[in-house]
Amino acid sequence: MVQEHCLTVRFRELNRTLNATYQTYIKAIENENLEICANSMICLIKIVTYLLAKQIQQLEKDFLEHGGLRERMTKARI
């Protein structure tokens, strides 16, 4: 079994924090070790990319099921 780096394990724990803010990640982002800073930023970018992709998928699904703004406005008027 492959042993994970302790910082990787800690970052995964932080990612499970509900309603995480900048304060949640401040020790990693503002760390004196530039490698830790860079890796934490890369992890956060990956998280944001994943969440944006999920949001786009949901918006596409809603559009296909319910139509666009004009279709919804027309339905509301009728």
N, CA, C and O atoms as a GROMACS GRO file, in nm:
protein
  312
    1MET      N    1   0.084  -0.118   0.000
    1MET     CA    2   0.000   0.000   0.000
    1MET      C    3   0.088   0.125   0.000
    1MET      O    4   0.190   0.130   0.070
    2VAL      N    5   0.049   0.224  -0.079
    2VAL     CA    6   0.128   0.346  -0.092
    2VAL      C    7   0.097   0.439   0.025
    2VAL      O    8  -0.019   0.465   0.057
    3GLN      N    9   0.202   0.490   0.088
    3GLN     CA   10   0.189   0.584   0.199
    3GLN      C   11   0.174   0.725   0.143
    3GLN      O   12   0.256   0.768   0.062
    4GLU      N   13   0.070   0.796   0.185
    4GLU     CA   14   0.049   0.933   0.139
    4GLU      C   15   0.126   1.030   0.226
    4GLU      O   16   0.148   1.005   0.345
    5HIS      N   17   0.165   1.140   0.167
    5HIS     CA   18   0.235   1.244   0.240
    5HIS      C   19   0.140   1.302   0.345
    5HIS      O   20   0.021   1.317   0.320
    6CYS      N   21   0.193   1.336   0.462
    6CYS     CA   22   0.110   1.387   0.572
    6CYS      C   23   0.037   1.516   0.534
    6CYS      O   24  -0.074   1.539   0.580
    7LEU      N   25   0.098   1.599   0.450
    7LEU     CA   26   0.032   1.723   0.409
    7LEU      C   27  -0.084   1.696   0.313
    7LEU      O   28  -0.182   1.770   0.313
    8THR      N   29  -0.072   1.592   0.234
    8THR     CA   30  -0.182   1.554   0.145
    8THR      C   31  -0.301   1.508   0.227
    8THR      O   32  -0.415   1.546   0.199
    9VAL      N   33  -0.274   1.429   0.327
    9VAL     CA   34  -0.380   1.380   0.416
    9VAL      C   35  -0.447   1.499   0.486
    9VAL      O   36  -0.570   1.504   0.495
   10ARG      N   37  -0.368   1.592   0.535
   10ARG     CA   38  -0.423   1.710   0.604
   10ARG      C   39  -0.507   1.795   0.511
   10ARG      O   40  -0.612   1.846   0.551
   11PHE      N   41  -0.463   1.812   0.387
   11PHE     CA   42  -0.539   1.894   0.293
   11PHE      C   43  -0.672   1.828   0.261
   11PHE      O   44  -0.773   1.896   0.246
   12ARG      N   45  -0.673   1.696   0.251
   12ARG     CA   46  -0.800   1.625   0.228
   12ARG      C   47  -0.895   1.646   0.345
   12ARG      O   48  -1.016   1.661   0.325
   13GLU      N   49  -0.841   1.648   0.465
   13GLU     CA   50  -0.925   1.675   0.583
   13GLU      C   51  -0.985   1.815   0.574
   13GLU      O   52  -1.104   1.834   0.602
   14LEU      N   53  -0.903   1.911   0.536
   14LEU     CA   54  -0.952   2.048   0.524
   14LEU      C   55  -1.062   2.060   0.418
   14LEU      O   56  -1.156   2.137   0.433
   15ASN      N   57  -1.048   1.982   0.310
   15ASN     CA   58  -1.147   1.987   0.201
   15ASN      C   59  -1.283   1.938   0.246
   15ASN      O   60  -1.384   1.970   0.183
   16ARG      N   61  -1.288   1.861   0.352
   16ARG     CA   62  -1.416   1.811   0.403
   16ARG      C   63  -1.483   1.911   0.497
   16ARG      O   64  -1.593   1.884   0.547
   17THR      N   65  -1.419   2.023   0.522
   17THR     CA   66  -1.474   2.125   0.612
   17THR      C   67  -1.593   2.193   0.547
   17THR      O   68  -1.583   2.246   0.436
   18LEU      N   69  -1.706   2.190   0.616
   18LEU     CA   70  -1.825   2.257   0.565
   18LEU      C   71  -1.808   2.407   0.577
   18LEU      O   72  -1.752   2.457   0.675
   19ASN      N   73  -1.856   2.479   0.478
   19ASN     CA   74  -1.850   2.626   0.476
   19ASN      C   75  -1.708   2.678   0.496
   19ASN      O   76  -1.686   2.773   0.571
   20ALA      N   77  -1.613   2.615   0.430
   20ALA     CA   78  -1.472   2.655   0.442
   20ALA      C   79  -1.453   2.797   0.391
   20ALA      O   80  -1.519   2.840   0.297
   21THR      N   81  -1.363   2.869   0.455
   21THR     CA   82  -1.331   3.006   0.415
   21THR      C   83  -1.180   3.016   0.396
   21THR      O   84  -1.107   2.917   0.407
   22TYR      N   85  -1.135   3.136   0.368
   22TYR     CA   86  -0.991   3.159   0.356
   22TYR      C   87  -0.919   3.120   0.485
   22TYR      O   88  -0.808   3.068   0.481
   23GLN      N   89  -0.984   3.144   0.598
   23GLN     CA   90  -0.924   3.111   0.727
   23GLN      C   91  -0.899   2.961   0.741
   23GLN      O   92  -0.807   2.919   0.812
   24THR      N   93  -0.979   2.880   0.676
   24THR     CA   94  -0.961   2.735   0.680
   24THR      C   95  -0.826   2.695   0.620
   24THR      O   96  -0.762   2.602   0.670
   25TYR      N   97  -0.785   2.763   0.515
   25TYR     CA   98  -0.664   2.727   0.441
   25TYR      C   99  -0.547   2.822   0.465
   25TYR      O  100  -0.443   2.807   0.401
   26ILE      N  101  -0.561   2.916   0.555
   26ILE     CA  102  -0.462   3.024   0.569
   26ILE      C  103  -0.321   2.972   0.600
   26ILE      O  104  -0.223   3.026   0.550
   27LYS      N  105  -0.311   2.867   0.683
   27LYS     CA  106  -0.177   2.816   0.718
   27LYS      C  107  -0.106   2.757   0.596
   27LYS      O  108   0.016   2.766   0.585
   28ALA      N  109  -0.182   2.698   0.506
   28ALA     CA  110  -0.121   2.641   0.386
   28ALA      C  111  -0.090   2.750   0.283
   28ALA      O  112   0.018   2.751   0.223
   29ILE      N  113  -0.185   2.842   0.264
   29ILE     CA  114  -0.168   2.946   0.162
   29ILE      C  115  -0.055   3.043   0.199
   29ILE      O  116   0.023   3.084   0.113
   30GLU      N  117  -0.048   3.079   0.325
   30GLU     CA  118   0.052   3.177   0.369
   30GLU      C  119   0.173   3.112   0.436
   30GLU      O  120   0.242   3.177   0.515
   31ASN      N  121   0.198   2.988   0.405
   31ASN     CA  122   0.311   2.915   0.463
   31ASN      C  123   0.443   2.973   0.414
   31ASN      O  124   0.454   3.019   0.300
   32GLU      N  125   0.544   2.969   0.501
   32GLU     CA  126   0.676   3.019   0.462
   32GLU      C  127   0.740   2.932   0.354
   32GLU      O  128   0.818   2.981   0.272
   33ASN      N  129   0.706   2.804   0.354
   33ASN     CA  130   0.759   2.712   0.254
   33ASN      C  131   0.680   2.732   0.124
   33ASN      O  132   0.561   2.702   0.117
   34LEU      N  133   0.747   2.784   0.023
   34LEU     CA  134   0.680   2.817  -0.104
   34LEU      C  135   0.622   2.694  -0.173
   34LEU      O  136   0.524   2.705  -0.246
   35GLU      N  137   0.682   2.578  -0.151
   35GLU     CA  138   0.631   2.455  -0.210
   35GLU      C  139   0.493   2.422  -0.153
   35GLU      O  140   0.404   2.378  -0.226
   36ILE      N  141   0.477   2.442  -0.024
   36ILE     CA  142   0.347   2.417   0.039
   36ILE      C  143   0.244   2.517  -0.013
   36ILE      O  144   0.130   2.480  -0.042
   37CYS      N  145   0.284   2.644  -0.025
   37CYS     CA  146   0.194   2.747  -0.081
   37CYS      C  147   0.148   2.708  -0.221
   37CYS      O  148   0.028   2.709  -0.250
   38ALA      N  149   0.242   2.673  -0.305
   38ALA     CA  150   0.210   2.639  -0.445
   38ALA      C  151   0.119   2.517  -0.452
   38ALA      O  152   0.021   2.517  -0.526
   39ASN      N  153   0.151   2.414  -0.376
   39ASN     CA  154   0.070   2.292  -0.379
   39ASN      C  155  -0.071   2.318  -0.326
   39ASN      O  156  -0.168   2.262  -0.377
   40SER      N  157  -0.082   2.401  -0.224
   40SER     CA  158  -0.216   2.431  -0.172
   40SER      C  159  -0.298   2.508  -0.275
   40SER      O  160  -0.418   2.485  -0.289
   41MET      N  161  -0.234   2.600  -0.346
   41MET     CA  162  -0.306   2.674  -0.449
   41MET      C  163  -0.348   2.584  -0.564
   41MET      O  164  -0.458   2.599  -0.618
   42ILE      N  165  -0.262   2.491  -0.601
   42ILE     CA  166  -0.298   2.395  -0.707
   42ILE      C  167  -0.417   2.311  -0.663
   42ILE      O  168  -0.508   2.287  -0.742
   43CYS      N  169  -0.417   2.266  -0.538
   43CYS     CA  170  -0.530   2.188  -0.486
   43CYS      C  171  -0.659   2.270  -0.487
   43CYS      O  172  -0.764   2.219  -0.525
   44LEU      N  173  -0.650   2.395  -0.446
   44LEU     CA  174  -0.769   2.480  -0.445
   44LEU      C  175  -0.820   2.506  -0.587
   44LEU      O  176  -0.941   2.511  -0.609
   45ILE      N  177  -0.730   2.523  -0.682
   45ILE     CA  178  -0.770   2.542  -0.822
   45ILE      C  179  -0.842   2.418  -0.873
   45ILE      O  180  -0.942   2.430  -0.943
   46LYS      N  181  -0.793   2.300  -0.838
   46LYS     CA  182  -0.858   2.176  -0.880
   46LYS      C  183  -0.998   2.165  -0.820
   46LYS      O  184  -1.091   2.120  -0.887
   47ILE      N  185  -1.013   2.206  -0.694
   47ILE     CA  186  -1.144   2.202  -0.629
   47ILE      C  187  -1.241   2.296  -0.699
   47ILE      O  188  -1.355   2.259  -0.728
   48VAL      N  189  -1.197   2.418  -0.726
   48VAL     CA  190  -1.283   2.517  -0.792
   48VAL      C  191  -1.320   2.471  -0.932
   48VAL      O  192  -1.434   2.487  -0.974
   49THR      N  193  -1.225   2.414  -1.004
   49THR     CA  194  -1.252   2.363  -1.139
   49THR      C  195  -1.358   2.254  -1.135
   49THR      O  196  -1.449   2.252  -1.218
   50TYR      N  197  -1.347   2.163  -1.039
   50TYR     CA  198  -1.445   2.055  -1.022
   50TYR      C  199  -1.583   2.114  -0.992
   50TYR      O  200  -1.682   2.073  -1.053
   51LEU      N  201  -1.590   2.208  -0.898
   51LEU     CA  202  -1.719   2.266  -0.860
   51LEU      C  203  -1.782   2.343  -0.976
   51LEU      O  204  -1.904   2.337  -0.995
   52LEU      N  205  -1.701   2.416  -1.052
   52LEU     CA  206  -1.755   2.488  -1.168
   52LEU      C  207  -1.808   2.392  -1.274
   52LEU      O  208  -1.911   2.418  -1.336
   53ALA      N  209  -1.738   2.282  -1.295
   53ALA     CA  210  -1.784   2.182  -1.392
   53ALA      C  211  -1.918   2.124  -1.349
   53ALA      O  212  -2.008   2.104  -1.431
   54LYS      N  213  -1.933   2.096  -1.219
   54LYS     CA  214  -2.060   2.044  -1.168
   54LYS      C  215  -2.172   2.147  -1.185
   54LYS      O  216  -2.284   2.111  -1.219
   55GLN      N  217  -2.141   2.273  -1.162
   55GLN     CA  218  -2.242   2.378  -1.178
   55GLN      C  219  -2.284   2.391  -1.324
   55GLN      O  220  -2.403   2.406  -1.352
   56ILE      N  221  -2.190   2.385  -1.415
   56ILE     CA  222  -2.221   2.392  -1.558
   56ILE      C  223  -2.309   2.275  -1.599
   56ILE      O  224  -2.404   2.292  -1.675
   57GLN      N  225  -2.277   2.155  -1.550
   57GLN     CA  226  -2.359   2.037  -1.581
   57GLN      C  227  -2.503   2.057  -1.533
   57GLN      O  228  -2.598   2.023  -1.604
   58GLN      N  229  -2.518   2.111  -1.413
   58GLN     CA  230  -2.652   2.132  -1.358
   58GLN      C  231  -2.727   2.238  -1.438
   58GLN      O  232  -2.847   2.222  -1.464
   59LEU      N  233  -2.659   2.345  -1.478
   59LEU     CA  234  -2.724   2.448  -1.559
   59LEU      C  235  -2.767   2.394  -1.694
   59LEU      O  236  -2.875   2.429  -1.743
   60GLU      N  237  -2.685   2.309  -1.756
   60GLU     CA  238  -2.722   2.247  -1.883
   60GLU      C  239  -2.845   2.160  -1.866
   60GLU      O  240  -2.936   2.163  -1.948
   61LYS      N  241  -2.847   2.082  -1.759
   61LYS     CA  242  -2.960   1.993  -1.732
   61LYS      C  243  -3.088   2.075  -1.711
   61LYS      O  244  -3.192   2.042  -1.767
   62ASP      N  245  -3.079   2.182  -1.631
   62ASP     CA  246  -3.195   2.268  -1.608
   62ASP      C  247  -3.243   2.333  -1.738
   62ASP      O  248  -3.364   2.343  -1.761
   63PHE      N  249  -3.150   2.376  -1.822
   63PHE     CA  250  -3.187   2.438  -1.949
   63PHE      C  251  -3.262   2.339  -2.038
   63PHE      O  252  -3.363   2.374  -2.098
   64LEU      N  253  -3.212   2.215  -2.046
   64LEU     CA  254  -3.276   2.114  -2.131
   64LEU      C  255  -3.413   2.075  -2.077
   64LEU      O  256  -3.505   2.049  -2.154
   65GLU      N  257  -3.427   2.071  -1.945
   65GLU     CA  258  -3.554   2.030  -1.885
   65GLU      C  259  -3.657   2.142  -1.883
   65GLU      O  260  -3.776   2.117  -1.902
   66HIS      N  261  -3.613   2.266  -1.860
   66HIS     CA  262  -3.708   2.375  -1.837
   66HIS      C  263  -3.696   2.489  -1.938
   66HIS      O  264  -3.775   2.583  -1.934
   67GLY      N  265  -3.602   2.481  -2.027
   67GLY     CA  266  -3.585   2.586  -2.127
   67GLY      C  267  -3.506   2.703  -2.072
   67GLY      O  268  -3.462   2.704  -1.957
   68GLY      N  269  -3.488   2.802  -2.158
   68GLY     CA  270  -3.414   2.921  -2.120
   68GLY      C  271  -3.503   3.024  -2.053
   68GLY      O  272  -3.618   2.996  -2.020
   69LEU      N  273  -3.449   3.141  -2.033
   69LEU     CA  274  -3.522   3.248  -1.964
   69LEU      C  275  -3.650   3.285  -2.036
   69LEU      O  276  -3.754   3.300  -1.972
   70ARG      N  277  -3.645   3.300  -2.168
   70ARG     CA  278  -3.765   3.340  -2.244
   70ARG      C  279  -3.874   3.233  -2.234
   70ARG      O  280  -3.992   3.266  -2.220
   71GLU      N  281  -3.835   3.107  -2.242
   71GLU     CA  282  -3.935   2.999  -2.231
   71GLU      C  283  -3.999   3.002  -2.093
   71GLU      O  284  -4.120   2.985  -2.081
   72ARG      N  285  -3.922   3.024  -1.991
   72ARG     CA  286  -3.975   3.028  -1.855
   72ARG      C  287  -4.066   3.149  -1.834
   72ARG      O  288  -4.169   3.139  -1.767
   73MET      N  289  -4.029   3.262  -1.893
   73MET     CA  290  -4.112   3.382  -1.880
   73MET      C  291  -4.245   3.362  -1.953
   73MET      O  292  -4.350   3.402  -1.902
   74THR      N  293  -4.241   3.300  -2.071
   74THR     CA  294  -4.363   3.274  -2.147
   74THR      C  295  -4.455   3.181  -2.070
   74THR      O  296  -4.575   3.205  -2.062
   75LYS      N  297  -4.399   3.076  -2.011
   75LYS     CA  298  -4.478   2.982  -1.930
   75LYS      C  299  -4.540   3.053  -1.810
   75LYS      O  300  -4.655   3.026  -1.774
   76ALA      N  301  -4.467   3.143  -1.750
   76ALA     CA  302  -4.517   3.216  -1.634
   76ALA      C  303  -4.634   3.308  -1.673
   76ALA      O  304  -4.729   3.323  -1.596
   77ARG      N  305  -4.627   3.368  -1.792
   77ARG     CA  306  -4.733   3.458  -1.838
   77ARG      C  307  -4.858   3.381  -1.873
   77ARG      O  308  -4.969   3.431  -1.855
   78ILE      N  309  -4.842   3.261  -1.924
   78ILE     CA  310  -4.958   3.179  -1.968
   78ILE      C  311  -5.020   3.114  -1.851
   78ILE      O  312  -5.118   3.041  -1.865
   0.00000   0.00000   0.00000
